[in-house]
Amino acid sequence: MIMTSSGKLSRARVKEKFLAGAIIDLQASEPLKVVSRDAG
């Protein structure tokens, strides 16, 4: 969990990680896809 200094969930940092693909959406309707980080 990403917490602030006061112990609350840091929504801004969670959002950054989610948008970067570091957090998996478990409620997504389509199956998970494995993406290679080496591609590029």
Rosetta constraint file for C-alpha pairs under 8 A:
AtomPair CA 1 CA 9 HARMONIC 7.26 0.50
AtomPair CA 2 CA 9 HARMONIC 5.96 0.50
AtomPair CA 2 CA 10 HARMONIC 5.66 0.50
AtomPair CA 2 CA 13 HARMONIC 7.10 0.50
AtomPair CA 2 CA 14 HARMONIC 6.73 0.50
AtomPair CA 3 CA 7 HARMONIC 5.43 0.50
AtomPair CA 3 CA 8 HARMONIC 5.39 0.50
AtomPair CA 3 CA 9 HARMONIC 4.61 0.50
AtomPair CA 3 CA 10 HARMONIC 5.08 0.50
AtomPair CA 4 CA 8 HARMONIC 5.37 0.50
AtomPair CA 4 CA 9 HARMONIC 6.20 0.50
AtomPair CA 4 CA 10 HARMONIC 5.41 0.50
AtomPair CA 10 CA 14 HARMONIC 6.23 0.50
AtomPair CA 11 CA 15 HARMONIC 5.98 0.50
AtomPair CA 12 CA 16 HARMONIC 6.30 0.50
AtomPair CA 13 CA 17 HARMONIC 6.28 0.50
AtomPair CA 14 CA 18 HARMONIC 6.10 0.50
AtomPair CA 15 CA 19 HARMONIC 6.08 0.50
AtomPair CA 16 CA 20 HARMONIC 6.17 0.50
AtomPair CA 17 CA 21 HARMONIC 6.38 0.50
AtomPair CA 17 CA 22 HARMONIC 5.17 0.50
AtomPair CA 17 CA 23 HARMONIC 6.20 0.50
AtomPair CA 18 CA 22 HARMONIC 5.51 0.50
AtomPair CA 18 CA 23 HARMONIC 4.71 0.50
AtomPair CA 18 CA 24 HARMONIC 7.25 0.50
AtomPair CA 19 CA 23 HARMONIC 7.98 0.50
